[in-house]
Amino acid sequence: MAGWPSWSRVLNRRKLRILVDAPPIFGCPAPLSPASSRRLRAFCLRLSAPYRRAVQASQARRSSRARRVRVPVLPATVVRRDVPVYLEGIGSVVAYKTVTVRSQVDGRLMQVLFREGQTVRKGEVLAQIDPRPFQVQLHQAEGALARDRAQLQTRI
């Protein structure tokens, strides 16, 4: 578009822009004369006047509604009590102390003596393991001990 003469003028009137005298592109008519430009501008301003009045009326209604809002205030007696405060949110909870609990022996759990999240102290019994396999091993060890003592007594 280089080389085209600048025939465009933008008329401002209360934020209304009207493009007058566009350049002749691809067979468009030649620019308007100054008298035609004035007539076009006057026509556009008359055409937009009802719209401007409607916008101003709407703004006036909105501002008057905002001023008329009244909040009822009722008197009450003073009472001393706790104020319930509830905080809701999304997040994750992290324990301030974590401990890894390992058993010293293997076996089947008979009872779990705590609930998840419960505070426990050092030395508390947390679980009970089935004692029967350990009793069998104890009896076998006692039998082997008695056998070994008897063999020792026969050699002396």
C-alpha positions in Angstrom: 0.0 0.0 0.0 3.0 2.2 -0.2 2.5 5.3 -2.3 -1.2 5.8 -1.6 -2.0 9.3 -0.4 -3.3 9.6 3.2 -7.0 10.5 2.7 -8.2 8.9 5.9 -9.4 11.0 8.8 -10.8 9.8 12.1 -13.4 11.9 13.7 -13.7 11.7 17.5 -16.9 12.5 19.3 -17.5 11.0 22.7 -15.4 7.8 22.0 -17.2 7.3 18.7 -14.8 7.0 15.8 -16.0 7.3 12.3 -13.7 6.6 9.4 -14.2 9.1 6.7 -12.5 9.3 3.3 -11.0 5.8 2.9 -8.4 5.5 0.1 -9.7 4.1 -3.2 -8.7 0.4 -3.2 -9.8 -2.1 -5.9 -12.3 0.1 -7.5 -13.7 1.8 -4.4 -15.1 5.3 -5.0 -12.9 8.4 -4.6 -12.8 10.1 -1.2 -15.8 12.2 -0.1 -15.9 15.9 -0.5 -15.7 18.0 2.7 -19.5 18.7 2.5 -20.3 15.0 2.2 -17.9 14.2 5.1 -19.8 16.7 7.3 -23.2 15.2 6.2 -21.9 11.6 6.9 -20.6 12.6 10.3 -23.9 14.3 11.3 -25.8 11.2 10.1 -23.7 8.9 12.2 -24.0 11.1 15.3 -27.8 11.1 14.9 -27.8 7.4 14.4 -25.8 6.8 17.6 -27.7 9.2 19.8 -30.4 6.7 21.0 -27.7 4.2 21.9 -25.8 6.8 23.9 -29.0 7.8 25.7 -29.8 4.1 26.5 -26.3 3.6 27.9 -26.5 6.7 30.1 -29.9 5.7 31.4 -28.7 2.2 32.3 -25.7 3.6 34.2 -28.0 5.9 36.1 -30.3 3.0 37.1 -27.4 0.9 38.3 -26.0 3.7 40.4 -29.4 4.6 41.9 -30.0 0.9 42.8 -26.6 0.7 44.5 -27.4 3.7 46.7 -30.9 2.4 47.8 -29.7 -0.9 49.3 -30.3 -0.9 53.0 -29.0 -3.5 55.5 -31.3 -4.3 58.4 -29.6 -4.0 61.8 -31.3 -5.6 64.8 -30.3 -5.0 68.4 -29.2 -8.0 70.5 -28.1 -8.7 74.1 -24.4 -9.3 74.8 -23.6 -13.0 75.5 -20.2 -14.5 76.3 -19.5 -17.7 74.4 -17.0 -19.4 72.1 -17.0 -18.4 68.5 -16.9 -21.4 66.3 -14.1 -21.1 63.7 -13.9 -23.6 61.0 -11.1 -23.5 58.5 -11.5 -25.6 55.3 -8.9 -26.1 52.8 -7.2 -28.6 50.5 -3.8 -29.8 51.3 -1.8 -32.6 52.8 -1.0 -33.4 56.4 2.5 -34.4 57.4 3.4 -35.9 60.7 6.0 -34.0 62.7 7.6 -37.3 63.8 7.7 -40.5 61.8 9.0 -43.9 63.1 9.7 -47.1 61.3 8.5 -50.1 63.4 10.1 -53.4 62.8 9.5 -56.7 64.6 12.3 -58.6 66.2 10.8 -61.9 65.2 8.6 -63.1 62.4 5.1 -64.6 62.9 1.4 -64.4 62.4 -0.3 -61.3 64.1 -2.9 -62.2 66.6 -3.9 -58.7 67.7 -3.0 -55.1 66.8 -3.3 -53.0 69.9 -3.3 -49.5 68.4 -5.3 -47.5 65.8 -3.7 -45.7 62.9 -3.0 -42.1 63.8 -3.0 -42.8 67.6 -0.2 -41.4 69.7 1.9 -44.2 71.2 4.7 -44.1 73.8 8.1 -45.8 73.9 7.8 -49.3 75.4 4.0 -49.8 74.6 3.0 -53.2 73.2 1.7 -52.5 69.7 1.0 -56.0 68.4 0.8 -59.6 69.7 2.3 -62.3 67.6 1.1 -66.0 67.7 3.2 -67.6 70.4 2.7 -71.3 69.4 5.6 -71.6 66.9 7.9 -70.1 69.5 6.6 -72.5 72.2 7.3 -75.5 69.9 10.9 -74.2 69.2 11.3 -73.8 73.0 10.2 -77.4 73.7 12.6 -78.7 71.0 15.5 -76.7 72.4 14.7 -77.9 76.0 14.6 -81.5 74.7 17.9 -81.1 72.9 19.4 -79.6 76.1 18.1 -82.5 78.2 19.6 -85.0 75.7 22.9 -83.2 75.6 23.1 -83.1 79.5 22.3 -86.8 79.6 25.0 -87.7 77.1 27.4 -85.5 79.1 26.5 -87.4 82.4 27.1 -90.8 80.7 30.6 -89.8 79.5 31.8 -88.6 82.9 
